């Protein structure tokens, strides 16, 4: 009886996972999702890379019969299924008891969709990222039709930028920006980052980053609104400011 069950499970596995693993082209993946309807993501498994000429690894899954994709980035955290039950809350509580007043790092919060800080020795939610119906970050997983029409470049000059109301040479680091190949360079405190630029309108671009975390948290998403080739507005982390081009790299 046990052998029969194993044989049945094996056949089910072949019938379900086999087509997914062999769906390599855009057309094959779309056809598979139309039938499978909903599937989980498969992490760094290269069998589930989505065909793309862009930088970084793009993985796919199915939701409601459509193909959704996500940029894996350096850590891959943006693409994993989030913890909706706060099962790691005990670790957060323990961290705050030992580190009062500190920001809870991702290494402790794990796959929580909440951002945490320690209010004294008690954990406090300081932000929350919306999840889709399958528990993945809504901001990271996009219908492939949207990603196909996005750009990975900001339409501005490369170089060093500073807030328009501050001198270029003496502005603090928080009031500066560096654009290389049409994408912002994040502070070294975050470690190595993969930056992704998603066009939201003709002038607005959402910039996110997946980092090998060298600091307390990953950089918050930023909204860049283009004013001209040498000026933009940057909004994120509760701060909105205008920037101007200062010098070449």
C-alpha positions in Angstrom: 0.0 0.0 0.0 2.8 2.4 0.9 4.6 1.6 -2.4 1.3 2.3 -4.3 1.0 5.7 -2.5 4.6 6.6 -3.4 4.0 5.7 -7.0 0.8 7.8 -7.1 2.6 10.8 -5.5 5.5 10.4 -8.0 3.1 10.5 -11.0 1.4 13.6 -9.5 4.7 15.2 -9.1 5.7 14.5 -12.7 2.4 15.7 -14.0 2.5 19.0 -12.0 6.1 20.0 -11.6 7.3 18.5 -14.9 5.5 21.0 -17.2 6.6 23.9 -15.0 10.2 22.9 -15.0 10.2 22.4 -18.8 8.4 25.7 -19.5 11.3 27.7 -20.8 10.0 30.1 -23.4 7.7 33.1 -22.9 4.9 31.2 -24.7 5.4 28.0 -22.8 5.3 29.8 -19.4 2.1 31.7 -20.3 0.5 28.4 -21.5 1.5 26.6 -18.3 0.1 29.4 -16.0 -3.2 29.5 -18.0 -3.7 25.9 -16.9 -2.1 25.8 -13.5 -3.7 29.1 -12.4 -1.7 29.5 -9.1 1.8 28.3 -8.1 4.4 29.2 -5.6 7.7 30.8 -6.4 10.8 28.5 -6.6 13.5 30.8 -5.3 16.9 30.6 -7.0 16.1 27.5 -8.9 17.3 28.3 -12.4 14.7 26.0 -13.9 12.2 28.8 -13.1 14.1 31.8 -14.5 12.0 34.0 -16.8 13.6 34.7 -20.2 15.0 38.3 -20.0 17.7 40.4 -21.5 17.8 42.7 -18.5 20.2 42.6 -15.6 19.8 40.2 -12.7 17.7 37.0 -12.3 14.0 37.2 -13.0 11.9 34.4 -11.6 8.3 33.6 -12.3 5.2 32.1 -10.7 1.5 31.9 -11.7 -1.3 33.9 -10.1 -4.9 33.6 -11.3 -3.7 32.2 -14.6 -1.3 35.1 -15.3 2.5 35.1 -15.2 4.0 37.2 -12.5 7.8 38.0 -12.3 10.2 39.3 -9.6 13.8 40.4 -9.7 15.7 38.1 -7.3 18.3 40.7 -6.4 21.3 40.0 -4.2 19.4 38.6 -1.2 16.3 37.3 -2.9 14.1 38.5 0.1 11.8 40.6 -2.2 10.6 37.5 -4.0 9.9 35.0 -1.1 6.5 34.4 0.4 6.1 36.6 3.5 5.2 35.5 7.0 1.6 36.6 7.5 1.2 35.0 10.9 4.1 36.8 12.7 5.6 33.5 13.6 9.0 35.1 14.1 7.6 37.7 16.6 9.4 35.9 19.5 12.7 36.6 17.8 11.8 40.3 17.4 10.8 40.5 21.1 14.0 38.9 22.2 16.1 41.3 20.0 14.4 44.4 21.5 14.9 43.1 25.0 18.6 42.9 24.3 18.9 46.0 22.0 16.5 48.7 23.3 16.0 51.6 20.9 17.5 49.8 17.9 16.1 49.1 14.5 15.2 45.4 14.0 17.3 44.0 11.1 16.0 41.7 8.4 18.1 38.9 9.7 15.9 38.9 12.8 12.5 40.0 11.3 12.9 37.3 8.6 10.2 37.3 6.0 7.9 39.6 7.9 6.1 42.2 5.8 6.4 44.6 8.7 9.3 46.9 9.5 10.2 46.9 13.2 11.9 49.2 15.7 12.5 48.8 19.4 10.5 51.3 21.5 12.7 50.9 24.5 12.5 47.1 24.9 9.2 46.6 23.2 8.8 46.0 19.4 6.9 48.6 17.4 5.7 48.3 13.8 7.0 51.3 11.8 5.9 50.2 8.3 4.1 47.6 6.4 4.4 46.3 2.9 1.2 45.2 1.1 0.9 41.5 0.2 -1.0 39.9 -2.7 -3.5 37.2 -2.2 -0.8 34.5 -2.1 1.4 36.3 0.5 4.0 37.8 -1.7 5.1 41.4 -1.8 2.8 43.3 -4.1 5.5 45.9 -4.9 8.0 43.2 -6.0 5.8 40.8 -8.0 4.4 42.4 -11.2 2.5 41.0 -14.1 5.0 40.2 -16.8 3.0 42.5 -19.2 4.0 45.5 -17.0 7.6 44.4 -16.5 8.0 44.0 -20.3 7.2 47.7 -20.7 9.4 49.0 -18.0 12.8 50.7 -18.2 15.9 50.0 -16.1 17.2 53.6 -16.7 16.3 57.0 -15.3 16.2 59.5 -18.2 18.6 61.9 -16.6 22.4 62.7 -16.8 24.8 60.4 -15.0 26.7 62.2 -12.3 26.6 63.6 -8.8 23.5 65.4 -7.5 22.6 67.4 -4.4 19.5 69.0 -3.1 18.8 72.3 -4.8 18.9 74.3 -1.6 22.4 73.0 -0.5 25.9 73.5 -1.9 27.1 70.6 -3.9 30.4 70.2 -2.1 29.2 70.4 1.5 25.7 68.8 1.4 25.4 65.8 3.8 25.3 62.3 2.4 21.5 62.2 2.9 21.2 65.2 0.7 23.2 63.7 -2.2 22.6 61.2 -4.9 24.8 59.5 -7.5 23.4 58.2 -10.8 25.4 55.7 -12.8 24.0 54.2 -16.0 20.6 55.7 -15.3 20.3 54.1 -11.8 21.0 55.4 -8.3 24.0 54.1 -6.3 23.0 53.2 -2.7 25.1 53.9 0.4 27.8 51.3 1.1 26.1 50.6 4.5 23.6 48.4 2.6 26.3 46.2 1.0 26.0 45.1 -2.7 22.7 46.1 -4.2 20.8 45.2 -7.3 18.7 48.3 -8.2 15.5 48.1 -10.2 13.7 51.0 -11.9 10.0 50.7 -12.7 8.4 53.3 -14.9 5.0 54.4 -13.4 4.2 57.2 -15.7 6.0 59.4 -18.3 7.9 61.3 -15.6 7.7 59.1 -12.5 9.9 56.0 -11.7 9.8 53.8 -8.7 13.3 52.6 -7.6 13.8 49.6 -5.4 16.9 47.7 -4.3 17.7 44.2 -3.1 20.9 44.3 -1.0 23.3 42.0 0.7 22.4 43.7 3.9 25.4 45.3 5.5 23.4 47.7 7.7 20.2 47.8 9.8 17.8 47.5 6.8 17.4 47.6 3.1 17.0 51.1 1.5 13.4 52.2 1.3 11.7 52.4 -2.1 12.1 55.8 -3.7 9.9 57.7 -6.2 11.9 59.7 -8.8 9.9 62.4 -10.6 11.9 63.8 -13.6 11.9 67.5 -14.0 14.6 67.8 -16.6 17.7 66.0 -17.8 19.5 67.5 -14.8 16.8 67.8 -12.1 14.5 65.4 -10.3 12.4 65.1 -7.2 13.1 62.2 -4.9 10.6 60.9 -2.4 10.9 58.1 0.0 11.4 57.2 3.7 9.1 60.1 4.6 11.4 62.7 2.9 10.7 64.6 -0.4 13.3 66.9 -1.9 14.4 68.4 -5.2 17.9 67.5 -6.6 20.1 69.2 -9.3 23.1 67.9 -11.2 26.4 69.0 -9.7 29.2 67.3 -11.6 30.2 64.3 -13.8 31.6 61.2 -12.1 
